């Protein structure tokens, strides 16, 4: 027997007042969302509380589901609401339906802040008797992958849904809007390959800008270079930084205490447009182009970033998977080539992303493929770059050796 238990604590809800004080309105919301989620309503019961100190009373109630229950309690005097959803997964997996029900009810209340928790119940412990349930990510309409996970913590920030979860495969993992972002166990595949090819190709990187990267992993890799005097990390969502500080120590390794790191909380493009500084390296550690971060991949945004690069500087970004996102990779590489004189595409397998992943170094003059393995070894030693689990002098050149299908995409 197993099931999924979801809770949500909503604060300063900006919904219609009827959703706080009218039992019939709340009942109708819950019935409609239950129906929309595909769960089965058996019966519901609602109680309206009397006025208290001249304020309308709240409502408490529950919907009995064939799969288990939904419960709500409202506090109109503070604008707060608590929601509880549980589904049993004995005869089938109702987890996605439970998430849809919770999402629909939370959205109707429009809270300014939401704290959501997720608990898997029943015989799912990794004690040889059962297994943790799967957490999945959809790569395309026809492909998905996932990992067994537990101890899921979920919250809605002002910008996105943030999850922290434990996995037997890679330890603590962070997800944003249902997409795997980074993990304790394999972060080096992505972060080392994003950071070091351009940094090592540059003869003297001193000023660095990272847009995104709130987990701290990319900043930690770049600050291994003793040439770097300052790294500005422009992260829109402060909640990502706080969650990473608390729960992803093996990703950031305490980089937040490095005096060379300068946090800039807010819109990264607004910072680019307002700054008078110039950078040797700019790295975009963002969610994919099809997400709300998509505008930062536009030709206009790339031109604005190019404006704040020093001569000989480079922009680094990821392109997506040449396997699963071929058209995106093709289109983005064409945009980059229309903006920069030199675009060197490369790639590496990222276990957490379930695919071979494309990246690019873009510059008006810097050519990362022109640096020899001997030069890379010399620079690694001179800059004191150690504790690398993936990148080395031989890997540097291999990253830019593209398989034919990927080469065809970026040379089109």
C-alpha positions as YAML, in Angstrom:
chain: A
units: angstrom
residues:
- id: 1
  name: UNK
  ca: [0.00, 0.00, 0.00]
- id: 2
  name: UNK
  ca: [1.34, 3.42, -0.86]
- id: 3
  name: UNK
  ca: [0.11, 6.93, -1.56]
- id: 4
  name: UNK
  ca: [1.01, 10.56, -2.11]
- id: 5
  name: UNK
  ca: [0.27, 13.20, 0.54]
- id: 6
  name: UNK
  ca: [0.38, 16.87, -0.52]
- id: 7
  name: UNK
  ca: [0.01, 19.92, 1.71]
- id: 8
  name: UNK
  ca: [-0.04, 23.63, 0.90]
- id: 9
  name: UNK
  ca: [0.06, 26.64, 3.21]
- id: 10
  name: UNK
  ca: [-1.12, 29.74, 1.33]
- id: 11
  name: UNK
  ca: [-0.46, 33.27, 2.55]
- id: 12
  name: UNK
  ca: [-2.05, 36.63, 1.63]
- id: 13
  name: UNK
  ca: [-4.43, 35.19, -0.94]
- id: 14
  name: UNK
  ca: [-5.70, 37.72, -3.48]
- id: 15
  name: UNK
  ca: [-8.72, 35.68, -4.61]
- id: 16
  name: UNK
  ca: [-12.37, 36.73, -4.55]
- id: 17
  name: UNK
  ca: [-13.50, 37.03, -0.92]
- id: 18
  name: UNK
  ca: [-16.18, 34.38, -1.50]
- id: 19
  name: UNK
  ca: [-13.43, 31.75, -1.70]
- id: 20
  name: UNK
  ca: [-12.52, 32.64, 1.90]
- id: 21
  name: UNK
  ca: [-15.96, 32.92, 3.54]
- id: 22
  name: UNK
  ca: [-18.58, 31.16, 1.39]
- id: 23
  name: UNK
  ca: [-18.90, 27.41, 1.86]
- id: 24
  name: UNK
  ca: [-20.89, 26.97, -1.35]
- id: 25
  name: UNK
  ca: [-18.28, 28.81, -3.44]
- id: 26
  name: UNK
  ca: [-15.44, 26.78, -1.96]
- id: 27
  name: UNK
  ca: [-17.40, 23.57, -2.45]
- id: 28
  name: UNK
  ca: [-18.00, 24.40, -6.11]
- id: 29
  name: UNK
  ca: [-14.29, 25.12, -6.63]
- id: 30
  name: UNK
  ca: [-13.29, 21.81, -5.11]
- id: 31
  name: UNK
  ca: [-15.88, 19.84, -7.05]
- id: 32
  name: UNK
  ca: [-14.86, 21.37, -10.36]
- id: 33
  name: UNK
  ca: [-11.15, 20.89, -9.72]
- id: 34
  name: UNK
  ca: [-11.72, 17.31, -8.61]
- id: 35
  name: UNK
  ca: [-13.56, 16.62, -11.83]
- id: 36
  name: UNK
  ca: [-10.88, 18.35, -13.92]
- id: 37
  name: UNK
  ca: [-8.11, 16.32, -12.27]
- id: 38
  name: UNK
  ca: [-9.77, 13.01, -13.07]
- id: 39
  name: UNK
  ca: [-10.27, 11.99, -9.44]
- id: 40
  name: UNK
  ca: [-13.60, 10.65, -8.18]
- id: 41
  name: UNK
  ca: [-15.80, 12.66, -5.80]
- id: 42
  name: UNK
  ca: [-17.83, 10.52, -3.40]
- id: 43
  name: UNK
  ca: [-19.19, 13.11, -0.95]
- id: 44
  name: UNK
  ca: [-18.24, 16.47, 0.55]
- id: 45
  name: UNK
  ca: [-18.99, 18.31, 3.79]
- id: 46
  name: UNK
  ca: [-18.48, 22.00, 4.62]
- id: 47
  name: UNK
  ca: [-18.78, 24.03, 7.83]
- id: 48
  name: UNK
  ca: [-18.99, 27.83, 7.99]
- id: 49
  name: UNK
  ca: [-17.62, 29.36, 11.19]
- id: 50
  name: UNK
  ca: [-19.43, 32.31, 12.85]
- id: 51
  name: UNK
  ca: [-18.10, 35.85, 12.89]
- id: 52
  name: UNK
  ca: [-15.29, 36.55, 15.31]
- id: 53
  name: UNK
  ca: [-14.54, 40.06, 16.60]
- id: 54
  name: UNK
  ca: [-16.58, 41.53, 13.79]
- id: 55
  name: UNK
  ca: [-14.74, 39.61, 11.08]
- id: 56
  name: UNK
  ca: [-16.40, 37.00, 8.81]
- id: 57
  name: UNK
  ca: [-15.70, 33.46, 9.87]
- id: 58
  name: UNK
  ca: [-13.74, 31.03, 7.76]
- id: 59
  name: UNK
  ca: [-14.73, 27.73, 6.25]
- id: 60
  name: UNK
  ca: [-13.46, 24.22, 6.81]
- id: 61
  name: UNK
  ca: [-14.40, 21.16, 4.86]
- id: 62
  name: UNK
  ca: [-13.41, 18.00, 3.09]
- id: 63
  name: UNK
  ca: [-14.06, 16.21, -0.15]
- id: 64
  name: UNK
  ca: [-14.16, 12.43, 0.16]
- id: 65
  name: UNK
  ca: [-12.59, 10.87, -2.91]
- id: 66
  name: UNK
  ca: [-12.72, 7.30, -4.07]
- id: 67
  name: UNK
  ca: [-8.95, 7.67, -4.03]
- id: 68
  name: UNK
  ca: [-8.91, 9.34, -0.53]
- id: 69
  name: UNK
  ca: [-9.55, 13.04, 0.28]
- id: 70
  name: UNK
  ca: [-9.12, 16.81, -0.18]
- id: 71
  name: UNK
  ca: [-9.40, 19.12, 2.85]
- id: 72
  name: UNK
  ca: [-9.39, 22.94, 3.11]
- id: 73
  name: UNK
  ca: [-9.45, 25.48, 5.93]
- id: 74
  name: UNK
  ca: [-9.60, 29.24, 5.37]
- id: 75
  name: UNK
  ca: [-8.63, 32.19, 7.59]
- id: 76
  name: UNK
  ca: [-10.26, 35.27, 6.02]
- id: 77
  name: UNK
  ca: [-8.92, 37.56, 8.76]
- id: 78
  name: UNK
  ca: [-5.35, 36.92, 7.54]
- id: 79
  name: UNK
  ca: [-5.98, 35.81, 3.96]
- id: 80
  name: UNK
  ca: [-4.42, 32.41, 4.64]
- id: 81
  name: UNK
  ca: [-5.54, 28.95, 3.55]
- id: 82
  name: UNK
  ca: [-4.35, 25.41, 4.26]
- id: 83
  name: UNK
  ca: [-4.96, 22.58, 1.80]
- id: 84
  name: UNK
  ca: [-4.42, 18.85, 2.21]
- id: 85
  name: UNK
  ca: [-4.65, 16.25, -0.56]
- id: 86
  name: UNK
  ca: [-4.03, 12.54, -0.20]
- id: 87
  name: UNK
  ca: [-4.42, 9.82, -2.82]
- id: 88
  name: UNK
  ca: [-3.91, 6.10, -2.49]
- id: 89
  name: UNK
  ca: [-1.94, 4.51, -5.33]
- id: 90
  name: UNK
  ca: [-2.89, 0.90, -4.58]
- id: 91
  name: UNK
  ca: [-4.87, 0.13, -7.75]
- id: 92
  name: UNK
  ca: [-3.14, 2.71, -9.96]
- id: 93
  name: UNK
  ca: [-0.84, 5.72, -9.85]
- id: 94
  name: UNK
  ca: [-2.97, 8.76, -8.99]
- id: 95
  name: UNK
  ca: [0.01, 11.02, -8.24]
- id: 96
  name: UNK
  ca: [-0.33, 13.23, -11.30]
- id: 97
  name: UNK
  ca: [-4.05, 13.66, -10.64]
- id: 98
  name: UNK
  ca: [-3.33, 14.69, -7.05]
- id: 99
  name: UNK
  ca: [-0.78, 17.26, -8.23]
- id: 100
  name: UNK
  ca: [-3.28, 18.61, -10.77]
- id: 101
  name: UNK
  ca: [-5.96, 18.93, -8.10]
- id: 102
  name: UNK
  ca: [-3.62, 20.76, -5.75]
- id: 103
  name: UNK
  ca: [-2.32, 23.02, -8.52]
- id: 104
  name: UNK
  ca: [-5.86, 23.97, -9.57]
- id: 105
  name: UNK
  ca: [-7.03, 24.84, -6.07]
- id: 106
  name: UNK
  ca: [-3.85, 26.78, -5.23]
- id: 107
  name: UNK
  ca: [-4.10, 28.79, -8.46]
- id: 108
  name: UNK
  ca: [-7.70, 29.77, -7.64]
- id: 109
  name: UNK
  ca: [-6.60, 31.29, -4.33]
- id: 110
  name: UNK
  ca: [-3.76, 33.31, -5.96]
- id: 111
  name: UNK
  ca: [-1.51, 33.46, -2.88]
- id: 112
  name: UNK
  ca: [1.38, 35.89, -2.64]
- id: 113
  name: UNK
  ca: [3.35, 33.08, -1.04]
- id: 114
  name: UNK
  ca: [2.83, 29.31, -1.00]
- id: 115
  name: UNK
  ca: [4.71, 26.66, 0.93]
- id: 116
  name: UNK
  ca: [4.06, 23.20, -0.42]
- id: 117
  name: UNK
  ca: [5.21, 19.83, 0.90]
- id: 118
  name: UNK
  ca: [5.06, 16.35, -0.58]
- id: 119
  name: UNK
  ca: [5.26, 13.05, 1.30]
- id: 120
  name: UNK
  ca: [5.22, 9.55, -0.11]
- id: 121
  name: UNK
  ca: [3.48, 7.17, 2.29]
- id: 122
  name: UNK
  ca: [3.41, 3.41, 2.56]
- id: 123
  name: UNK
  ca: [5.74, 0.62, 1.48]
- id: 124
  name: UNK
  ca: [8.20, 2.66, -0.57]
- id: 125
  name: UNK
  ca: [11.30, 2.60, 1.62]
- id: 126
  name: UNK
  ca: [14.59, 1.40, 0.11]
- id: 127
  name: UNK
  ca: [14.89, -1.47, 2.54]
- id: 128
  name: UNK
  ca: [14.72, -4.25, -0.03]
- id: 129
  name: UNK
  ca: [10.97, -4.59, 0.39]
- id: 130
  name: UNK
  ca: [9.83, -1.67, -1.74]
- id: 131
  name: UNK
  ca: [11.08, 1.19, -3.89]
- id: 132
  name: UNK
  ca: [10.75, 4.93, -3.91]
- id: 133
  name: UNK
  ca: [8.34, 6.20, -6.57]
- id: 134
  name: UNK
  ca: [9.46, 7.73, -9.85]
- id: 135
  name: UNK
  ca: [9.79, 11.46, -10.46]
- id: 136
  name: UNK
  ca: [9.66, 12.07, -14.21]
- id: 137
  name: UNK
  ca: [10.60, 14.81, -16.66]
- id: 138
  name: UNK
  ca: [9.18, 15.01, -20.15]
- id: 139
  name: UNK
  ca: [11.86, 15.75, -22.74]
- id: 140
  name: UNK
  ca: [9.49, 15.90, -25.70]
- id: 141
  name: UNK
  ca: [5.94, 14.82, -26.47]
- id: 142
  name: UNK
  ca: [7.31, 11.34, -27.12]
- id: 143
  name: UNK
  ca: [10.16, 10.96, -24.62]
- id: 144
  name: UNK
  ca: [10.53, 11.16, -20.85]
- id: 145
  name: UNK
  ca: [12.95, 10.00, -18.17]
- id: 146
  name: UNK
  ca: [13.11, 10.00, -14.41]
- id: 147
  name: UNK
  ca: [14.58, 8.89, -11.12]
- id: 148
  name: UNK
  ca: [13.25, 7.29, -7.97]
- id: 149
  name: UNK
  ca: [12.92, 10.01, -5.33]
- id: 150
  name: UNK
  ca: [11.63, 10.74, -1.85]
- id: 151
  name: UNK
  ca: [11.61, 13.50, 0.76]
- id: 152
  name: UNK
  ca: [10.25, 15.93, -1.82]
- id: 153
  name: UNK
  ca: [9.93, 19.55, -0.68]
- id: 154
  name: UNK
  ca: [7.94, 21.80, -3.00]
- id: 155
  name: UNK
  ca: [7.35, 25.55, -2.90]
- id: 156
  name: UNK
  ca: [6.03, 28.21, -5.22]
- id: 157
  name: UNK
  ca: [8.36, 31.18, -5.45]
- id: 158
  name: UNK
  ca: [7.25, 34.44, -7.08]
- id: 159
  name: UNK
  ca: [8.75, 33.12, -10.34]
- id: 160
  name: UNK
  ca: [8.52, 29.32, -10.49]
- id: 161
  name: UNK
  ca: [7.92, 26.04, -8.71]
- id: 162
  name: UNK
  ca: [11.00, 24.94, -6.78]
- id: 163
  name: UNK
  ca: [11.48, 21.36, -5.59]
- id: 164
  name: UNK
  ca: [14.19, 19.70, -3.54]
- id: 165
  name: UNK
  ca: [14.22, 15.90, -3.42]
- id: 166
  name: UNK
  ca: [16.45, 13.00, -2.45]
- id: 167
  name: UNK
  ca: [17.38, 10.34, -4.99]
- id: 168
  name: UNK
  ca: [19.25, 7.04, -4.57]
- id: 169
  name: UNK
  ca: [21.11, 7.84, -7.82]
- id: 170
  name: UNK
  ca: [22.49, 11.34, -7.20]
- id: 171
  name: UNK
  ca: [21.61, 12.43, -3.68]
- id: 172
  name: UNK
  ca: [19.90, 15.79, -3.24]
- id: 173
  name: UNK
  ca: [18.39, 17.17, -6.45]
- id: 174
  name: UNK
  ca: [16.85, 20.52, -7.37]
- id: 175
  name: UNK
  ca: [14.03, 20.87, -9.90]
- id: 176
  name: UNK
  ca: [12.43, 24.01, -11.33]
- id: 177
  name: UNK
  ca: [9.00, 23.84, -12.96]
- id: 178
  name: UNK
  ca: [9.26, 20.04, -13.21]
- id: 179
  name: UNK
  ca: [12.70, 20.14, -14.87]
- id: 180
  name: UNK
  ca: [15.78, 18.63, -13.24]
- id: 181
  name: UNK
  ca: [18.39, 21.35, -12.69]
- id: 182
  name: UNK
  ca: [21.30, 20.04, -10.63]
- id: 183
  name: UNK
  ca: [22.26, 17.34, -8.16]
- id: 184
  name: UNK
  ca: [24.92, 16.66, -5.56]
- id: 185
  name: UNK
  ca: [26.10, 13.48, -7.24]
- id: 186
  name: UNK
  ca: [26.71, 14.51, -10.86]
- id: 187
  name: UNK
  ca: [26.76, 18.32, -10.99]
- id: 188
  name: UNK
  ca: [30.36, 18.29, -12.22]
- id: 189
  name: UNK
  ca: [29.36, 16.95, -15.66]
- id: 190
  name: UNK
  ca: [27.51, 20.18, -16.40]
- id: 191
  name: UNK
  ca: [29.28, 22.79, -14.29]
- id: 192
  name: UNK
  ca: [32.86, 21.86, -15.21]
- id: 193
  name: UNK
  ca: [32.02, 21.70, -18.91]
- id: 194
  name: UNK
  ca: [30.21, 25.03, -18.81]
- id: 195
  name: UNK
  ca: [32.96, 26.80, -16.90]
- id: 196
  name: UNK
  ca: [36.37, 25.62, -17.97]
- id: 197
  name: UNK
  ca: [36.52, 25.41, -21.79]
- id: 198
  name: UNK
  ca: [36.05, 29.17, -22.24]
- id: 199
  name: UNK
  ca: [37.89, 30.11, -19.05]
- id: 200
  name: UNK
  ca: [40.91, 28.03, -20.05]
- id: 201
  name: UNK
  ca: [40.88, 29.35, -23.62]
- id: 202
  name: UNK
  ca: [40.96, 32.93, -22.30]
- id: 203
  name: UNK
  ca: [44.54, 33.98, -21.46]
- id: 204
  name: UNK
  ca: [43.59, 36.02, -18.38]
- id: 205
  name: UNK
  ca: [39.92, 35.96, -17.27]
- id: 206
  name: UNK
  ca: [39.48, 38.50, -14.49]
- id: 207
  name: UNK
  ca: [35.90, 39.79, -14.63]
- id: 208
  name: UNK
  ca: [33.07, 37.23, -14.93]
- id: 209
  name: UNK
  ca: [29.29, 37.53, -15.10]
- id: 210
  name: UNK
  ca: [26.96, 34.57, -14.51]
- id: 211
  name: UNK
  ca: [23.30, 35.13, -15.33]
- id: 212
  name: UNK
  ca: [21.23, 32.56, -13.46]
- id: 213
  name: UNK
  ca: [23.25, 29.90, -11.69]
- id: 214
  name: UNK
  ca: [21.53, 30.29, -8.33]
- id: 215
  name: UNK
  ca: [22.72, 26.86, -7.17]
- id: 216
  name: UNK
  ca: [26.29, 28.23, -7.00]
- id: 217
  name: UNK
  ca: [27.89, 25.32, -8.84]
- id: 218
  name: UNK
  ca: [29.05, 27.27, -11.88]
- id: 219
  name: UNK
  ca: [30.38, 30.14, -9.78]
- id: 220
  name: UNK
  ca: [32.34, 27.66, -7.67]
- id: 221
  name: UNK
  ca: [34.05, 26.21, -10.75]
- id: 222
  name: UNK
  ca: [34.92, 29.61, -12.22]
- id: 223
  name: UNK
  ca: [36.34, 30.90, -8.94]
- id: 224
  name: UNK
  ca: [38.83, 28.03, -8.95]
- id: 225
  name: UNK
  ca: [40.76, 30.22, -11.41]
- id: 226
  name: UNK
  ca: [43.04, 32.47, -9.37]
- id: 227
  name: UNK
  ca: [42.99, 35.00, -12.21]
- id: 228
  name: UNK
  ca: [39.33, 35.81, -11.52]
- id: 229
  name: UNK
  ca: [39.12, 38.99, -9.47]
- id: 230
  name: UNK
  ca: [35.34, 39.34, -9.40]
- id: 231
  name: UNK
  ca: [32.36, 37.21, -10.33]
- id: 232
  name: UNK
  ca: [28.92, 38.82, -10.49]
- id: 233
  name: UNK
  ca: [26.10, 36.29, -10.11]
- id: 234
  name: UNK
  ca: [22.83, 37.82, -11.36]
- id: 235
  name: UNK
  ca: [20.00, 35.53, -10.20]
- id: 236
  name: UNK
  ca: [16.35, 36.48, -10.57]
- id: 237
  name: UNK
  ca: [14.96, 34.14, -7.91]
- id: 238
  name: UNK
  ca: [16.50, 34.58, -4.46]
- id: 239
  name: UNK
  ca: [14.61, 31.49, -3.25]
- id: 240
  name: UNK
  ca: [16.84, 29.34, -5.47]
- id: 241
  name: UNK
  ca: [19.93, 30.72, -3.78]
- id: 242
  name: UNK
  ca: [18.52, 30.24, -0.29]
- id: 243
  name: UNK
  ca: [17.42, 26.65, -0.99]
- id: 244
  name: UNK
  ca: [20.80, 25.86, -2.52]
- id: 245
  name: UNK
  ca: [22.72, 27.34, 0.39]
- id: 246
  name: UNK
  ca: [20.71, 25.19, 2.80]
- id: 247
  name: UNK
  ca: [20.54, 21.92, 0.89]
- id: 248
  name: UNK
  ca: [23.12, 21.72, -1.92]
- id: 249
  name: UNK
  ca: [26.42, 22.06, -0.05]
- id: 250
  name: UNK
  ca: [28.10, 19.47, -2.29]
- id: 251
  name: UNK
  ca: [27.17, 21.56, -5.34]
- id: 252
  name: UNK
  ca: [28.34, 25.03, -4.27]
- id: 253
  name: UNK
  ca: [31.01, 23.95, -1.74]
- id: 254
  name: UNK
  ca: [30.64, 27.18, 0.24]
- id: 255
  name: UNK
  ca: [31.26, 29.52, -2.70]
- id: 256
  name: UNK
  ca: [28.93, 32.10, -1.11]
- id: 257
  name: UNK
  ca: [31.71, 32.98, 1.33]
- id: 258
  name: UNK
  ca: [34.24, 33.80, -1.41]
- id: 259
  name: UNK
  ca: [34.84, 37.59, -1.23]
- id: 260
  name: UNK
  ca: [35.20, 37.72, -5.03]
- id: 261
  name: UNK
  ca: [31.54, 36.69, -5.45]
- id: 262
  name: UNK
  ca: [29.09, 39.56, -5.84]
- id: 263
  name: UNK
  ca: [25.38, 38.65, -5.72]
- id: 264
  name: UNK
  ca: [23.00, 40.66, -7.85]
- id: 265
  name: UNK
  ca: [19.41, 39.65, -7.09]
- id: 266
  name: UNK
  ca: [17.02, 40.60, -9.88]
- id: 267
  name: UNK
  ca: [16.60, 40.63, -13.63]
- id: 268
  name: UNK
  ca: [19.90, 39.70, -15.26]
- id: 269
  name: UNK
  ca: [19.16, 41.64, -18.44]
- id: 270
  name: UNK
  ca: [18.31, 44.73, -16.42]
- id: 271
  name: UNK
  ca: [21.75, 44.44, -14.85]
- id: 272
  name: UNK
  ca: [23.38, 44.03, -18.26]
- id: 273
  name: UNK
  ca: [21.58, 47.13, -19.56]
- id: 274
  name: UNK
  ca: [22.47, 49.28, -16.56]
- id: 275
  name: UNK
  ca: [26.07, 48.29, -15.85]
- id: 276
  name: UNK
  ca: [29.09, 50.23, -17.06]
- id: 277
  name: UNK
  ca: [31.36, 47.27, -16.26]
- id: 278
  name: UNK
  ca: [32.88, 45.00, -18.88]
- id: 279
  name: UNK
  ca: [33.45, 41.27, -18.54]
- id: 280
  name: UNK
  ca: [35.92, 38.74, -19.90]
- id: 281
  name: UNK
  ca: [33.36, 35.94, -19.62]
- id: 282
  name: UNK
  ca: [29.56, 35.91, -19.51]
- id: 283
  name: UNK
  ca: [27.86, 32.60, -18.81]
- id: 284
  name: UNK
  ca: [24.12, 31.95, -19.10]
- id: 285
  name: UNK
  ca: [23.18, 29.27, -16.59]
- id: 286
  name: UNK
  ca: [19.46, 29.42, -17.33]
- id: 287
  name: UNK
  ca: [16.49, 27.18, -17.83]
- id: 288
  name: UNK
  ca: [15.79, 26.13, -21.43]
- id: 289
  name: UNK
  ca: [14.82, 28.51, -24.27]
- id: 290
  name: UNK
  ca: [11.21, 27.28, -24.23]
- id: 291
  name: UNK
  ca: [10.80, 28.40, -20.58]
- id: 292
  name: UNK
  ca: [10.19, 31.96, -19.25]
- id: 293
  name: UNK
  ca: [13.95, 32.50, -19.64]
- id: 294
  name: UNK
  ca: [13.52, 32.27, -23.42]
- id: 295
  name: UNK
  ca: [13.83, 36.03, -24.00]
- id: 296
  name: UNK
  ca: [17.48, 35.90, -22.88]
- id: 297
  name: UNK
  ca: [18.28, 33.72, -25.90]
- id: 298
  name: UNK
  ca: [16.86, 36.24, -28.36]
- id: 299
  name: UNK
  ca: [19.08, 38.07, -30.90]
- id: 300
  name: UNK
  ca: [18.37, 41.37, -29.13]
- id: 301
  name: UNK
  ca: [19.40, 40.05, -25.71]
- id: 302
  name: UNK
  ca: [22.55, 38.44, -27.11]
- id: 303
  name: UNK
  ca: [23.57, 41.72, -28.73]
- id: 304
  name: UNK
  ca: [23.11, 43.54, -25.44]
- id: 305
  name: UNK
  ca: [25.30, 40.97, -23.68]
- id: 306
  name: UNK
  ca: [27.92, 41.27, -26.39]
- id: 307
  name: UNK
  ca: [28.06, 45.01, -25.63]
- id: 308
  name: UNK
  ca: [29.42, 44.38, -22.12]
- id: 309
  name: UNK
  ca: [32.11, 41.89, -23.18]
- id: 310
  name: UNK
  ca: [35.72, 43.00, -23.09]
- id: 311
  name: UNK
  ca: [37.71, 42.60, -26.33]
- id: 312
  name: UNK
  ca: [38.62, 38.92, -26.58]
- id: 313
  name: UNK
  ca: [35.82, 38.00, -24.18]
- id: 314
  name: UNK
  ca: [33.35, 35.16, -24.62]
- id: 315
  name: UNK
  ca: [29.73, 34.26, -23.94]
- id: 316
  name: UNK
  ca: [28.96, 30.68, -22.88]
- id: 317
  name: UNK
  ca: [25.52, 29.08, -22.93]
- id: 318
  name: UNK
  ca: [23.82, 25.74, -23.33]
- id: 319
  name: UNK
  ca: [21.80, 24.89, -26.42]
- id: 320
  name: UNK
  ca: [19.71, 21.92, -25.28]
- id: 321
  name: UNK
  ca: [20.00, 18.34, -26.47]
- id: 322
  name: UNK
  ca: [20.95, 17.79, -30.13]
- id: 323
  name: UNK
  ca: [19.13, 14.46, -29.80]
- id: 324
  name: UNK
  ca: [15.81, 15.65, -28.39]
- id: 325
  name: UNK
  ca: [15.84, 19.38, -29.23]
- id: 326
  name: UNK
  ca: [17.37, 19.33, -32.71]
- id: 327
  name: UNK
  ca: [15.44, 22.27, -34.13]
- id: 328
  name: UNK
  ca: [16.10, 24.37, -31.05]
- id: 329
  name: UNK
  ca: [19.82, 23.63, -31.33]
- id: 330
  name: UNK
  ca: [19.81, 24.46, -35.03]
- id: 331
  name: UNK
  ca: [17.92, 27.74, -34.60]
- id: 332
  name: UNK
  ca: [19.93, 28.91, -31.59]
- id: 333
  name: UNK
  ca: [23.26, 28.14, -33.25]
- id: 334
  name: UNK
  ca: [22.19, 30.18, -36.29]
- id: 335
  name: UNK
  ca: [21.23, 33.09, -34.01]
- id: 336
  name: UNK
  ca: [24.62, 32.91, -32.30]
- id: 337
  name: UNK
  ca: [26.51, 32.86, -35.61]
- id: 338
  name: UNK
  ca: [24.61, 35.94, -36.72]
- id: 339
  name: UNK
  ca: [25.75, 37.74, -33.56]
- id: 340
  name: UNK
  ca: [29.33, 36.56, -32.98]
- id: 341
  name: UNK
  ca: [32.25, 36.06, -35.35]
- id: 342
  name: UNK
  ca: [33.36, 32.88, -33.59]
- id: 343
  name: UNK
  ca: [30.89, 30.22, -32.38]
- id: 344
  name: UNK
  ca: [32.38, 26.95, -31.14]
- id: 345
  name: UNK
  ca: [29.69, 24.39, -30.32]
- id: 346
  name: UNK
  ca: [30.51, 21.47, -28.07]
- id: 347
  name: UNK
  ca: [28.74, 18.88, -25.98]
- id: 348
  name: UNK
  ca: [28.78, 16.43, -23.10]
- id: 349
  name: UNK
  ca: [26.49, 13.83, -21.61]
- id: 350
  name: UNK
  ca: [24.68, 15.12, -18.52]
- id: 351
  name: UNK
  ca: [23.23, 12.22, -16.48]
- id: 352
  name: UNK
  ca: [20.60, 14.32, -14.69]
- id: 353
  name: UNK
  ca: [19.30, 15.64, -18.02]
- id: 354
  name: UNK
  ca: [19.03, 12.17, -19.53]
- id: 355
  name: UNK
  ca: [20.83, 13.17, -22.74]
- id: 356
  name: UNK
  ca: [23.88, 14.42, -24.58]
- id: 357
  name: UNK
  ca: [23.76, 18.20, -24.08]
- id: 358
  name: UNK
  ca: [24.92, 20.97, -26.40]
- id: 359
  name: UNK
  ca: [26.84, 24.10, -25.34]
- id: 360
  name: UNK
  ca: [28.65, 26.90, -27.12]
- id: 361
  name: UNK
  ca: [31.48, 29.41, -26.64]
- id: 362
  name: UNK
  ca: [30.76, 32.61, -28.58]
- id: 363
  name: UNK
  ca: [33.21, 35.44, -29.18]
- id: 364
  name: UNK
  ca: [34.43, 37.99, -31.68]
- id: 365
  name: UNK
  ca: [37.94, 36.55, -31.49]
- id: 366
  name: UNK
  ca: [38.44, 33.85, -28.84]
- id: 367
  name: UNK
  ca: [38.78, 30.36, -30.31]
- id: 368
  name: UNK
  ca: [38.70, 27.62, -27.65]
- id: 369
  name: UNK
  ca: [39.74, 24.96, -30.18]
- id: 370
  name: UNK
  ca: [43.00, 26.82, -30.87]
- id: 371
  name: UNK
  ca: [44.36, 26.14, -27.38]
- id: 372
  name: UNK
  ca: [46.56, 23.04, -27.18]
- id: 373
  name: UNK
  ca: [46.42, 20.35, -24.53]
- id: 374
  name: UNK
  ca: [49.88, 21.44, -23.35]
- id: 375
  name: UNK
  ca: [48.64, 25.02, -22.87]
- id: 376
  name: UNK
  ca: [45.61, 23.76, -20.95]
- id: 377
  name: UNK
  ca: [47.85, 21.77, -18.60]
- id: 378
  name: UNK
  ca: [50.07, 24.81, -18.06]
- id: 379
  name: UNK
  ca: [47.12, 27.07, -17.30]
- id: 380
  name: UNK
  ca: [45.48, 24.56, -14.95]
- id: 381
  name: UNK
  ca: [48.69, 24.44, -12.93]
- id: 382
  name: UNK
  ca: [49.41, 28.18, -13.05]
- id: 383
  name: UNK
  ca: [45.88, 29.11, -11.98]
- id: 384
  name: UNK
  ca: [45.71, 26.52, -9.20]
- id: 385
  name: UNK
  ca: [42.65, 24.81, -10.67]
- id: 386
  name: UNK
  ca: [42.27, 21.48, -8.87]
- id: 387
  name: UNK
  ca: [39.55, 19.13, -7.64]
- id: 388
  name: UNK
  ca: [38.20, 18.45, -11.12]
- id: 389
  name: UNK
  ca: [36.14, 15.32, -11.66]
- id: 390
  name: UNK
  ca: [35.52, 15.66, -15.41]
- id: 391
  name: UNK
  ca: [37.50, 18.36, -17.19]
- id: 392
  name: UNK
  ca: [41.17, 17.95, -18.16]
- id: 393
  name: UNK
  ca: [43.49, 18.90, -21.03]
- id: 394
  name: UNK
  ca: [42.52, 15.94, -23.18]
- id: 395
  name: UNK
  ca: [38.80, 16.39, -22.51]
- id: 396
  name: UNK
  ca: [39.02, 20.03, -23.63]
- id: 397
  name: UNK
  ca: [39.62, 19.13, -27.25]
- id: 398
  name: UNK
  ca: [37.30, 16.13, -27.15]
- id: 399
  name: UNK
  ca: [34.35, 18.29, -26.09]
- id: 400
  name: UNK
  ca: [34.54, 20.13, -29.43]
- id: 401
  name: UNK
  ca: [34.78, 16.93, -31.51]
- id: 402
  name: UNK
  ca: [31.17, 16.81, -32.65]
- id: 403
  name: UNK
  ca: [29.36, 13.70, -33.87]
- id: 404
  name: UNK
  ca: [28.13, 14.07, -37.43]
- id: 405
  name: UNK
  ca: [24.45, 14.56, -36.59]
- id: 406
  name: UNK
  ca: [25.26, 17.42, -34.19]
- id: 407
  name: UNK
  ca: [27.79, 18.94, -36.60]
- id: 408
  name: UNK
  ca: [25.16, 18.94, -39.33]
- id: 409
  name: UNK
  ca: [22.76, 20.87, -37.08]
- id: 410
  name: UNK
  ca: [25.17, 23.65, -36.18]
- id: 411
  name: UNK
  ca: [26.77, 23.96, -39.62]
- id: 412
  name: UNK
  ca: [23.41, 24.25, -41.39]
...
